């Protein structure tokens, strides 16, 4: 018996955007990197790509068996 695995790349994209935004804000606030548009856009795009990649690579959660 084969089961179809449902992946969620769009959800991963938006989760990655939020991750990138949080990461760049923390780096700016703590003074680790200078506040430039390049760092901001790079972190956002990097987070989005990371989210999509993880949406395809990470194994899905197992659902409870129907009663």
PQR file of N, CA, C, O and H, with PARSE charges and radii, in Angstrom:
ATOM      1  N   UNK A   1       0.844  -1.172   0.000 -0.4000 1.5000
ATOM      2  CA  UNK A   1       0.000   0.000   0.000 -0.0000 2.0000
ATOM      3  C   UNK A   1       0.894   1.242   0.000  0.5500 1.7000
ATOM      4  O   UNK A   1       1.764   1.389   0.858 -0.5500 1.4000
ATOM      5  N   UNK A   2       0.680   2.100  -0.936 -0.4000 1.5000
ATOM      6  CA  UNK A   2       1.454   3.342  -1.001 -0.0000 2.0000
ATOM      7  C   UNK A   2       0.581   4.507  -0.585  0.5500 1.7000
ATOM      8  O   UNK A   2      -0.616   4.541  -0.868 -0.5500 1.4000
ATOM      9  H   UNK A   2      -0.027   1.981  -1.633  0.4000 1.0000
ATOM     10  N   UNK A   3       1.187   5.443   0.077 -0.4000 1.5000
ATOM     11  CA  UNK A   3       0.465   6.640   0.480 -0.0000 2.0000
ATOM     12  C   UNK A   3       1.115   7.845  -0.169  0.5500 1.7000
ATOM     13  O   UNK A   3       2.333   7.892  -0.340 -0.5500 1.4000
ATOM     14  H   UNK A   3       2.160   5.416   0.306  0.4000 1.0000
ATOM     15  N   UNK A   4       0.314   8.792  -0.519 -0.4000 1.5000
ATOM     16  CA  UNK A   4       0.821  10.006  -1.139 -0.0000 2.0000
ATOM     17  C   UNK A   4       1.250  10.985  -0.038  0.5500 1.7000
ATOM     18  O   UNK A   4       0.511  11.239   0.914 -0.5500 1.4000
ATOM     19  H   UNK A   4      -0.675   8.754  -0.380  0.4000 1.0000
ATOM     20  N   UNK A   5       2.448  11.519  -0.193 -0.4000 1.5000
ATOM     21  CA  UNK A   5       2.982  12.459   0.781 -0.0000 2.0000
ATOM     22  C   UNK A   5       2.639  13.864   0.320  0.5500 1.7000
ATOM     23  O   UNK A   5       2.929  14.235  -0.818 -0.5500 1.4000
ATOM     24  H   UNK A   5       3.049  11.313  -0.966  0.4000 1.0000
ATOM     25  N   UNK A   6       2.026  14.641   1.193 -0.4000 1.5000
ATOM     26  CA  UNK A   6       1.659  16.016   0.872 -0.0000 2.0000
ATOM     27  C   UNK A   6       2.727  16.957   1.393  0.5500 1.7000
ATOM     28  O   UNK A   6       2.951  17.052   2.600 -0.5500 1.4000
ATOM     29  H   UNK A   6       1.791  14.339   2.117  0.4000 1.0000
ATOM     30  N   UNK A   7       3.383  17.648   0.481 -0.4000 1.5000
ATOM     31  CA  UNK A   7       4.405  18.634   0.854 -0.0000 2.0000
ATOM     32  C   UNK A   7       3.775  20.018   0.804  0.5500 1.7000
ATOM     33  O   UNK A   7       2.763  20.214   0.130 -0.5500 1.4000
ATOM     34  H   UNK A   7       3.202  17.571  -0.499  0.4000 1.0000
ATOM     35  N   UNK A   8       4.356  20.972   1.504 -0.4000 1.5000
ATOM     36  CA  UNK A   8       3.812  22.320   1.562 -0.0000 2.0000
ATOM     37  C   UNK A   8       4.901  23.356   1.277  0.5500 1.7000
ATOM     38  O   UNK A   8       5.374  24.021   2.199 -0.5500 1.4000
ATOM     39  H   UNK A   8       5.178  20.813   2.052  0.4000 1.0000
ATOM     40  N   UNK A   9       5.307  23.500   0.002 -0.4000 1.5000
ATOM     41  CA  UNK A   9       6.375  24.448  -0.303 -0.0000 2.0000
ATOM     42  C   UNK A   9       5.957  25.911  -0.132  0.5500 1.7000
ATOM     43  O   UNK A   9       6.793  26.752   0.198 -0.5500 1.4000
ATOM     44  H   UNK A   9       4.923  22.960  -0.747  0.4000 1.0000
ATOM     45  N   UNK A  10       4.689  26.224  -0.347 -0.4000 1.5000
ATOM     46  CA  UNK A  10       4.239  27.607  -0.189 -0.0000 2.0000
ATOM     47  C   UNK A  10       4.290  28.004   1.290  0.5500 1.7000
ATOM     48  O   UNK A  10       4.723  29.106   1.626 -0.5500 1.4000
ATOM     49  H   UNK A  10       4.010  25.541  -0.614  0.4000 1.0000
ATOM     50  N   UNK A  11       3.853  27.114   2.155 -0.4000 1.5000
ATOM     51  CA  UNK A  11       3.939  27.358   3.590 -0.0000 2.0000
ATOM     52  C   UNK A  11       5.401  27.480   4.023  0.5500 1.7000
ATOM     53  O   UNK A  11       5.734  28.308   4.870 -0.5500 1.4000
ATOM     54  H   UNK A  11       3.502  26.219   1.882  0.4000 1.0000
ATOM     55  N   UNK A  12       6.262  26.660   3.444 -0.4000 1.5000
ATOM     56  CA  UNK A  12       7.689  26.749   3.730 -0.0000 2.0000
ATOM     57  C   UNK A  12       8.281  28.069   3.273  0.5500 1.7000
ATOM     58  O   UNK A  12       9.158  28.621   3.938 -0.5500 1.4000
ATOM     59  H   UNK A  12       5.991  25.988   2.755  0.4000 1.0000
ATOM     60  N   UNK A  13       7.808  28.583   2.136 -0.4000 1.5000
ATOM     61  CA  UNK A  13       8.283  29.873   1.624 -0.0000 2.0000
ATOM     62  C   UNK A  13       7.958  30.996   2.604  0.5500 1.7000
ATOM     63  O   UNK A  13       8.826  31.803   2.934 -0.5500 1.4000
ATOM     64  H   UNK A  13       7.095  28.135   1.596  0.4000 1.0000
ATOM     65  N   UNK A  14       6.716  31.051   3.067 -0.4000 1.5000
ATOM     66  CA  UNK A  14       6.319  32.114   3.984 -0.0000 2.0000
ATOM     67  C   UNK A  14       6.966  31.946   5.365  0.5500 1.7000
ATOM     68  O   UNK A  14       7.318  32.936   6.007 -0.5500 1.4000
ATOM     69  H   UNK A  14       6.011  30.395   2.799  0.4000 1.0000
ATOM     70  N   UNK A  15       7.120  30.714   5.816 -0.4000 1.5000
ATOM     71  CA  UNK A  15       7.823  30.485   7.083 -0.0000 2.0000
ATOM     72  C   UNK A  15       9.279  30.911   6.955  0.5500 1.7000
ATOM     73  O   UNK A  15       9.849  31.462   7.897 -0.5500 1.4000
ATOM     74  H   UNK A  15       6.834  29.910   5.294  0.4000 1.0000
ATOM     75  N   UNK A  16       9.885  30.661   5.798 -0.4000 1.5000
ATOM     76  CA  UNK A  16      11.258  31.087   5.567 -0.0000 2.0000
ATOM     77  C   UNK A  16      11.387  32.595   5.509  0.5500 1.7000
ATOM     78  O   UNK A  16      12.379  33.149   5.984 -0.5500 1.4000
ATOM     79  H   UNK A  16       9.422  30.213   5.033  0.4000 1.0000
ATOM     80  N   UNK A  17      10.398  33.271   4.932 -0.4000 1.5000
ATOM     81  CA  UNK A  17      10.416  34.733   4.924 -0.0000 2.0000
ATOM     82  C   UNK A  17      10.386  35.286   6.349  0.5500 1.7000
ATOM     83  O   UNK A  17      11.122  36.216   6.681 -0.5500 1.4000
ATOM     84  H   UNK A  17       9.592  32.821   4.546  0.4000 1.0000
ATOM     85  N   UNK A  18       9.535  34.708   7.177 -0.4000 1.5000
ATOM     86  CA  UNK A  18       9.478  35.149   8.579 -0.0000 2.0000
ATOM     87  C   UNK A  18      10.777  34.839   9.310  0.5500 1.7000
ATOM     88  O   UNK A  18      11.243  35.640  10.120 -0.5500 1.4000
ATOM     89  H   UNK A  18       8.937  33.953   6.908  0.4000 1.0000
ATOM     90  N   UNK A  19      11.359  33.685   9.028 -0.4000 1.5000
ATOM     91  CA  UNK A  19      12.639  33.338   9.630 -0.0000 2.0000
ATOM     92  C   UNK A  19      13.725  34.316   9.200  0.5500 1.7000
ATOM     93  O   UNK A  19      14.515  34.772  10.027 -0.5500 1.4000
ATOM     94  H   UNK A  19      10.981  33.034   8.370  0.4000 1.0000
ATOM     95  N   UNK A  20      13.769  34.638   7.915 -0.4000 1.5000
ATOM     96  CA  UNK A  20      14.759  35.593   7.410 -0.0000 2.0000
ATOM     97  C   UNK A  20      14.566  36.975   8.002  0.5500 1.7000
ATOM     98  O   UNK A  20      15.540  37.643   8.347 -0.5500 1.4000
ATOM     99  H   UNK A  20      13.128  34.267   7.243  0.4000 1.0000
ATOM    100  N   UNK A  21      13.327  37.409   8.123 -0.4000 1.5000
ATOM    101  CA  UNK A  21      13.040  38.723   8.710 -0.0000 2.0000
ATOM    102  C   UNK A  21      13.474  38.771  10.166  0.5500 1.7000
ATOM    103  O   UNK A  21      14.090  39.746  10.597 -0.5500 1.4000
ATOM    104  H   UNK A  21      12.536  36.866   7.843  0.4000 1.0000
ATOM    105  N   UNK A  22      13.162  37.736  10.925 -0.4000 1.5000
ATOM    106  CA  UNK A  22      13.563  37.694  12.332 -0.0000 2.0000
ATOM    107  C   UNK A  22      15.081  37.663  12.457  0.5500 1.7000
ATOM    108  O   UNK A  22      15.651  38.322  13.327 -0.5500 1.4000
ATOM    109  H   UNK A  22      12.662  36.944  10.575  0.4000 1.0000
ATOM    110  N   UNK A  23      15.728  36.904  11.593 -0.4000 1.5000
ATOM    111  CA  UNK A  23      17.183  36.803  11.648 -0.0000 2.0000
ATOM    112  C   UNK A  23      17.839  38.145  11.338  0.5500 1.7000
ATOM    113  O   UNK A  23      18.762  38.558  12.039 -0.5500 1.4000
ATOM    114  H   UNK A  23      15.264  36.369  10.887  0.4000 1.0000
ATOM    115  N   UNK A  24      17.375  38.823  10.301 -0.4000 1.5000
ATOM    116  CA  UNK A  24      17.996  40.096   9.924 -0.0000 2.0000
ATOM    117  C   UNK A  24      17.712  41.174  10.968  0.5500 1.7000
ATOM    118  O   UNK A  24      18.572  42.019  11.215 -0.5500 1.4000
ATOM    119  H   UNK A  24      16.625  38.487   9.731  0.4000 1.0000
ATOM    120  N   UNK A  25      16.544  41.169  11.579 -0.4000 1.5000
ATOM    121  CA  UNK A  25      16.249  42.142  12.629 -0.0000 2.0000
ATOM    122  C   UNK A  25      17.126  41.915  13.857  0.5500 1.7000
ATOM    123  O   UNK A  25      17.617  42.873  14.454 -0.5500 1.4000
ATOM    124  H   UNK A  25      15.845  40.482  11.377  0.4000 1.0000
ATOM    125  N   UNK A  26      17.322  40.659  14.235 -0.4000 1.5000
ATOM    126  CA  UNK A  26      18.207  40.384  15.373 -0.0000 2.0000
ATOM    127  C   UNK A  26      19.646  40.790  15.069  0.5500 1.7000
ATOM    128  O   UNK A  26      20.325  41.352  15.928 -0.5500 1.4000
ATOM    129  H   UNK A  26      16.923  39.881  13.750  0.4000 1.0000
ATOM    130  N   UNK A  27      20.107  40.514  13.870 -0.4000 1.5000
ATOM    131  CA  UNK A  27      21.478  40.885  13.514 -0.0000 2.0000
ATOM    132  C   UNK A  27      21.658  42.398  13.502  0.5500 1.7000
ATOM    133  O   UNK A  27      22.714  42.898  13.889 -0.5500 1.4000
ATOM    134  H   UNK A  27      19.555  40.057  13.172  0.4000 1.0000
ATOM    135  N   UNK A  28      20.635  43.134  13.062 -0.4000 1.5000
ATOM    136  CA  UNK A  28      20.708  44.601  13.056 -0.0000 2.0000
ATOM    137  C   UNK A  28      20.677  45.147  14.480  0.5500 1.7000
ATOM    138  O   UNK A  28      21.468  46.025  14.826 -0.5500 1.4000
ATOM    139  H   UNK A  28      19.777  42.728  12.748  0.4000 1.0000
ATOM    140  N   UNK A  29      19.776  44.636  15.300 -0.4000 1.5000
ATOM    141  CA  UNK A  29      19.608  45.151  16.655 -0.0000 2.0000
ATOM    142  C   UNK A  29      20.864  44.923  17.494  0.5500 1.7000
ATOM    143  O   UNK A  29      21.282  45.805  18.243 -0.5500 1.4000
ATOM    144  H   UNK A  29      19.134  43.922  15.019  0.4000 1.0000
ATOM    145  N   UNK A  30      21.461  43.746  17.369 -0.4000 1.5000
ATOM    146  CA  UNK A  30      22.657  43.439  18.155 -0.0000 2.0000
ATOM    147  C   UNK A  30      23.935  43.980  17.526  0.5500 1.7000
ATOM    148  O   UNK A  30      25.016  43.798  18.087 -0.5500 1.4000
ATOM    149  H   UNK A  30      21.121  43.029  16.760  0.4000 1.0000
ATOM    150  N   UNK A  31      23.837  44.635  16.385 -0.4000 1.5000
ATOM    151  CA  UNK A  31      24.988  45.285  15.769 -0.0000 2.0000
ATOM    152  C   UNK A  31      25.993  44.335  15.151  0.5500 1.7000
ATOM    153  O   UNK A  31      27.169  44.678  15.030 -0.5500 1.4000
ATOM    154  H   UNK A  31      22.959  44.784  15.930  0.4000 1.0000
ATOM    155  N   UNK A  32      25.560  43.158  14.760 -0.4000 1.5000
ATOM    156  CA  UNK A  32      26.472  42.191  14.155 -0.0000 2.0000
ATOM    157  C   UNK A  32      26.796  42.579  12.721  0.5500 1.7000
ATOM    158  O   UNK A  32      27.941  42.451  12.288 -0.5500 1.4000
ATOM    159  H   UNK A  32      24.605  42.880  14.859  0.4000 1.0000
ATOM    160  N   UNK A  33      25.798  43.051  11.980 -0.4000 1.5000
ATOM    161  CA  UNK A  33      25.988  43.463  10.583 -0.0000 2.0000
ATOM    162  C   UNK A  33      25.482  44.900  10.425  0.5500 1.7000
ATOM    163  O   UNK A  33      24.613  45.337  11.179 -0.5500 1.4000
ATOM    164  H   UNK A  33      24.868  43.154  12.332  0.4000 1.0000
ATOM    165  N   UNK A  34      26.019  45.628   9.458 -0.4000 1.5000
ATOM    166  CA  UNK A  34      25.519  46.981   9.225 -0.0000 2.0000
ATOM    167  C   UNK A  34      24.121  46.946   8.595  0.5500 1.7000
ATOM    168  O   UNK A  34      23.763  45.987   7.912 -0.5500 1.4000
ATOM    169  H   UNK A  34      26.726  45.274   8.846  0.4000 1.0000
ATOM    170  N   UNK A  35      23.347  47.991   8.832 -0.4000 1.5000
ATOM    171  CA  UNK A  35      21.988  48.046   8.306 -0.0000 2.0000
ATOM    172  C   UNK A  35      22.022  48.521   6.851  0.5500 1.7000
ATOM    173  O   UNK A  35      22.022  49.721   6.578 -0.5500 1.4000
ATOM    174  H   UNK A  35      23.638  48.770   9.387  0.4000 1.0000
ATOM    175  N   UNK A  36      22.051  47.568   5.933 -0.4000 1.5000
ATOM    176  CA  UNK A  36      22.046  47.885   4.506 -0.0000 2.0000
ATOM    177  C   UNK A  36      20.953  47.087   3.816  0.5500 1.7000
ATOM    178  O   UNK A  36      20.491  46.065   4.323 -0.5500 1.4000
ATOM    179  H   UNK A  36      22.050  46.593   6.155  0.4000 1.0000
ATOM    180  N   UNK A  37      20.557  47.564   2.673 -0.4000 1.5000
ATOM    181  CA  UNK A  37      19.522  46.883   1.899 -0.0000 2.0000
ATOM    182  C   UNK A  37      20.008  45.514   1.431  0.5500 1.7000
ATOM    183  O   UNK A  37      19.213  44.581   1.322 -0.5500 1.4000
ATOM    184  H   UNK A  37      20.932  48.395   2.261  0.4000 1.0000
ATOM    185  N   UNK A  38      21.289  45.388   1.157 -0.4000 1.5000
ATOM    186  CA  UNK A  38      21.838  44.115   0.693 -0.0000 2.0000
ATOM    187  C   UNK A  38      21.665  43.021   1.740  0.5500 1.7000
ATOM    188  O   UNK A  38      21.239  41.914   1.409 -0.5500 1.4000
ATOM    189  H   UNK A  38      21.934  46.147   1.246  0.4000 1.0000
ATOM    190  N   UNK A  39      21.990  43.312   2.997 -0.4000 1.5000
ATOM    191  CA  UNK A  39      21.809  42.337   4.066 -0.0000 2.0000
ATOM    192  C   UNK A  39      20.334  41.992   4.253  0.5500 1.7000
ATOM    193  O   UNK A  39      19.984  40.831   4.465 -0.5500 1.4000
ATOM    194  H   UNK A  39      22.337  44.210   3.266  0.4000 1.0000
ATOM    195  N   UNK A  40      19.479  42.998   4.175 -0.4000 1.5000
ATOM    196  CA  UNK A  40      18.049  42.781   4.383 -0.0000 2.0000
ATOM    197  C   UNK A  40      17.478  41.851   3.307  0.5500 1.7000
ATOM    198  O   UNK A  40      16.823  40.858   3.623 -0.5500 1.4000
ATOM    199  H   UNK A  40      19.763  43.941   4.003  0.4000 1.0000
ATOM    200  N   UNK A  41      17.728  42.177   2.052 -0.4000 1.5000
ATOM    201  CA  UNK A  41      17.196  41.370   0.945 -0.0000 2.0000
ATOM    202  C   UNK A  41      17.842  39.984   0.926  0.5500 1.7000
ATOM    203  O   UNK A  41      17.168  38.983   0.682 -0.5500 1.4000
ATOM    204  H   UNK A  41      18.261  42.984   1.796  0.4000 1.0000
ATOM    205  N   UNK A  42      19.138  39.931   1.183 -0.4000 1.5000
ATOM    206  CA  UNK A  42      19.826  38.638   1.196 -0.0000 2.0000
ATOM    207  C   UNK A  42      19.297  37.707   2.263  0.5500 1.7000
ATOM    208  O   UNK A  42      19.114  36.516   2.012 -0.5500 1.4000
ATOM    209  H   UNK A  42      19.685  40.744   1.381  0.4000 1.0000
ATOM    210  N   UNK A  43      19.051  38.228   3.440 -0.4000 1.5000
ATOM    211  CA  UNK A  43      18.528  37.393   4.522 -0.0000 2.0000
ATOM    212  C   UNK A  43      17.092  36.954   4.234  0.5500 1.7000
ATOM    213  O   UNK A  43      16.718  35.819   4.531 -0.5500 1.4000
ATOM    214  H   UNK A  43      19.200  39.195   3.644  0.4000 1.0000
ATOM    215  N   UNK A  44      16.294  37.841   3.663 -0.4000 1.5000
ATOM    216  CA  UNK A  44      14.918  37.462   3.322 -0.0000 2.0000
ATOM    217  C   UNK A  44      14.898  36.367   2.257  0.5500 1.7000
ATOM    218  O   UNK A  44      14.179  35.377   2.397 -0.5500 1.4000
ATOM    219  H   UNK A  44      16.598  38.762   3.422  0.4000 1.0000
ATOM    220  N   UNK A  45      15.676  36.541   1.207 -0.4000 1.5000
ATOM    221  CA  UNK A  45      15.701  35.538   0.142 -0.0000 2.0000
ATOM    222  C   UNK A  45      16.341  34.237   0.625  0.5500 1.7000
ATOM    223  O   UNK A  45      15.892  33.148   0.267 -0.5500 1.4000
ATOM    224  H   UNK A  45      16.260  37.345   1.094  0.4000 1.0000
ATOM    225  N   UNK A  46      17.380  34.354   1.430 -0.4000 1.5000
ATOM    226  CA  UNK A  46      18.000  33.151   1.986 -0.0000 2.0000
ATOM    227  C   UNK A  46      17.045  32.374   2.869  0.5500 1.7000
ATOM    228  O   UNK A  46      17.002  31.145   2.809 -0.5500 1.4000
ATOM    229  H   UNK A  46      17.745  35.239   1.721  0.4000 1.0000
ATOM    230  N   UNK A  47      16.287  33.071   3.681 -0.4000 1.5000
ATOM    231  CA  UNK A  47      15.297  32.406   4.529 -0.0000 2.0000
ATOM    232  C   UNK A  47      14.193  31.760   3.716  0.5500 1.7000
ATOM    233  O   UNK A  47      13.746  30.658   4.034 -0.5500 1.4000
ATOM    234  H   UNK A  47      16.322  34.069   3.730  0.4000 1.0000
ATOM    235  N   UNK A  48      13.750  32.442   2.665 -0.4000 1.5000
ATOM    236  CA  UNK A  48      12.694  31.888   1.811 -0.0000 2.0000
ATOM    237  C   UNK A  48      13.173  30.625   1.103  0.5500 1.7000
ATOM    238  O   UNK A  48      12.441  29.637   1.034 -0.5500 1.4000
ATOM    239  H   UNK A  48      14.114  33.338   2.407  0.4000 1.0000
ATOM    240  N   UNK A  49      14.383  30.649   0.582 -0.4000 1.5000
ATOM    241  CA  UNK A  49      14.935  29.467  -0.088 -0.0000 2.0000
ATOM    242  C   UNK A  49      15.113  28.330   0.909  0.5500 1.7000
ATOM    243  O   UNK A  49      14.804  27.178   0.603 -0.5500 1.4000
ATOM    244  H   UNK A  49      14.977  31.451   0.638  0.4000 1.0000
ATOM    245  N   UNK A  50      15.607  28.648   2.093 -0.4000 1.5000
ATOM    246  CA  UNK A  50      15.777  27.627   3.124 -0.0000 2.0000
ATOM    247  C   UNK A  50      14.430  27.005   3.502  0.5500 1.7000
ATOM    248  O   UNK A  50      14.340  25.792   3.691 -0.5500 1.4000
ATOM    249  H   UNK A  50      15.858  29.584   2.342  0.4000 1.0000
ATOM    250  N   UNK A  51      13.392  27.824   3.612 -0.4000 1.5000
ATOM    251  CA  UNK A  51      12.063  27.304   3.945 -0.0000 2.0000
ATOM    252  C   UNK A  51      11.517  26.370   2.889  0.5500 1.7000
ATOM    253  O   UNK A  51      10.931  25.339   3.221 -0.5500 1.4000
ATOM    254  H   UNK A  51      13.465  28.809   3.459  0.4000 1.0000
ATOM    255  N   UNK A  52      11.697  26.712   1.610 -0.4000 1.5000
ATOM    256  CA  UNK A  52      11.205  25.849   0.528 -0.0000 2.0000
ATOM    257  C   UNK A  52      11.999  24.548   0.482  0.5500 1.7000
ATOM    258  O   UNK A  52      11.422  23.476   0.305 -0.5500 1.4000
ATOM    259  H   UNK A  52      12.173  27.549   1.341  0.4000 1.0000
ATOM    260  N   UNK A  53      13.306  24.636   0.638 -0.4000 1.5000
ATOM    261  CA  UNK A  53      14.134  23.430   0.617 -0.0000 2.0000
ATOM    262  C   UNK A  53      13.753  22.508   1.775  0.5500 1.7000
ATOM    263  O   UNK A  53      13.623  21.298   1.588 -0.5500 1.4000
ATOM    264  H   UNK A  53      13.775  25.507   0.782  0.4000 1.0000
ATOM    265  N   UNK A  54      13.578  23.069   2.960 -0.4000 1.5000
ATOM    266  CA  UNK A  54      13.194  22.242   4.098 -0.0000 2.0000
ATOM    267  C   UNK A  54      11.801  21.645   3.933  0.5500 1.7000
ATOM    268  O   UNK A  54      11.532  20.557   4.444 -0.5500 1.4000
ATOM    269  H   UNK A  54      13.684  24.051   3.112  0.4000 1.0000
ATOM    270  N   UNK A  55      10.910  22.343   3.225 -0.4000 1.5000
ATOM    271  CA  UNK A  55       9.566  21.801   2.993 -0.0000 2.0000
ATOM    272  C   UNK A  55       9.627  20.530   2.145  0.5500 1.7000
ATOM    273  O   UNK A  55       8.761  19.664   2.266 -0.5500 1.4000
ATOM    274  H   UNK A  55      11.128  23.227   2.810  0.4000 1.0000
ATOM    275  N   UNK A  56      10.643  20.413   1.290 -0.4000 1.5000
ATOM    276  CA  UNK A  56      10.781  19.217   0.458 -0.0000 2.0000
ATOM    277  C   UNK A  56      11.661  18.145   1.096  0.5500 1.7000
ATOM    278  O   UNK A  56      11.501  16.965   0.785 -0.5500 1.4000
ATOM    279  H   UNK A  56      11.347  21.116   1.192  0.4000 1.0000
ATOM    280  N   UNK A  57      12.581  18.521   1.973 -0.4000 1.5000
ATOM    281  CA  UNK A  57      13.567  17.576   2.496 -0.0000 2.0000
ATOM    282  C   UNK A  57      13.125  16.928   3.801  0.5500 1.7000
ATOM    283  O   UNK A  57      13.310  15.725   3.987 -0.5500 1.4000
ATOM    284  H   UNK A  57      12.712  19.480   2.225  0.4000 1.0000
ATOM    285  N   UNK A  58      12.548  17.706   4.698 -0.4000 1.5000
ATOM    286  CA  UNK A  58      12.193  17.192   6.024 -0.0000 2.0000
ATOM    287  C   UNK A  58      11.061  16.176   5.894  0.5500 1.7000
ATOM    288  O   UNK A  58      10.094  16.420   5.172 -0.5500 1.4000
ATOM    289  H   UNK A  58      12.397  18.683   4.547  0.4000 1.0000
ATOM    290  N   UNK A  59      11.166  15.044   6.580 -0.4000 1.5000
ATOM    291  CA  UNK A  59      10.092  14.051   6.499 -0.0000 2.0000
ATOM    292  C   UNK A  59       8.788  14.589   7.078  0.5500 1.7000
ATOM    293  O   UNK A  59       8.806  15.321   8.067 -0.5500 1.4000
ATOM    294  H   UNK A  59      11.951  14.845   7.167  0.4000 1.0000
ATOM    295  N   UNK A  60       7.668  14.234   6.476 -0.4000 1.5000
ATOM    296  CA  UNK A  60       6.379  14.736   6.971 -0.0000 2.0000
ATOM    297  C   UNK A  60       6.008  14.098   8.303  0.5500 1.7000
ATOM    298  O   UNK A  60       6.471  13.011   8.648 -0.5500 1.4000
ATOM    299  H   UNK A  60       7.654  13.639   5.672  0.4000 1.0000
ATOM    300  N   UNK A  61       5.156  14.810   9.042 -0.4000 1.5000
ATOM    301  CA  UNK A  61       4.640  14.264  10.293 -0.0000 2.0000
ATOM    302  C   UNK A  61       3.654  13.150   9.980  0.5500 1.7000
ATOM    303  O   UNK A  61       2.973  13.182   8.956 -0.5500 1.4000
ATOM    304  H   UNK A  61       4.779  15.693   8.761  0.4000 1.0000
ATOM    305  N   UNK A  62       3.582  12.173  10.862 -0.4000 1.5000
ATOM    306  CA  UNK A  62       2.625  11.089  10.669 -0.0000 2.0000
ATOM    307  C   UNK A  62       1.281  11.519  11.238  0.5500 1.7000
ATOM    308  O   UNK A  62       1.208  12.080  12.331 -0.5500 1.4000
ATOM    309  H   UNK A  62       4.136  12.148  11.694  0.4000 1.0000
ATOM    310  N   UNK A  63       0.239  11.255  10.502 -0.4000 1.5000
ATOM    311  CA  UNK A  63      -1.101  11.589  10.964 -0.0000 2.0000
ATOM    312  C   UNK A  63      -1.670  10.415  11.741  0.5500 1.7000
ATOM    313  O   UNK A  63      -1.276   9.265  11.546 -0.5500 1.4000
ATOM    314  H   UNK A  63       0.298  10.798   9.614  0.4000 1.0000
ATOM    315  N   UNK A  64      -2.591  10.727  12.613 -0.4000 1.5000
ATOM    316  CA  UNK A  64      -3.252   9.682  13.391 -0.0000 2.0000
ATOM    317  C   UNK A  64      -4.120   8.839  12.465  0.5500 1.7000
ATOM    318  O   UNK A  64      -4.724   9.359  11.526 -0.5500 1.4000
ATOM    319  H   UNK A  64      -2.912  11.661  12.772  0.4000 1.0000
ATOM    320  N   UNK A  65      -4.181   7.566  12.725 -0.4000 1.5000
ATOM    321  CA  UNK A  65      -4.986   6.674  11.914 -0.0000 2.0000
ATOM    322  C   UNK A  65      -6.470   6.982  12.126  0.5500 1.7000
ATOM    323  O   UNK A  65      -6.903   7.223  13.253 -0.5500 1.4000
ATOM    324  H   UNK A  65      -3.691   7.143  13.488  0.4000 1.0000
ATOM    325  N   UNK A  66      -7.246   6.972  11.041 -0.4000 1.5000
ATOM    326  CA  UNK A  66      -8.686   7.260  11.207 -0.0000 2.0000
ATOM    327  C   UNK A  66      -9.363   6.183  12.044  0.5500 1.7000
ATOM    328  O   UNK A  66      -9.024   5.004  11.952 -0.5500 1.4000
ATOM    329  H   UNK A  66      -6.895   6.775  10.125  0.4000 1.0000
ATOM    330  N   UNK A  67     -10.313   6.600  12.850 -0.4000 1.5000
ATOM    331  CA  UNK A  67     -11.000   5.664  13.755 -0.0000 2.0000
ATOM    332  C   UNK A  67     -12.063   4.882  13.035  0.5500 1.7000
ATOM    333  O   UNK A  67     -12.738   4.051  13.643 -0.5500 1.4000
ATOM    334  H   UNK A  67     -10.589   7.558  12.924  0.4000 1.0000
TER
END
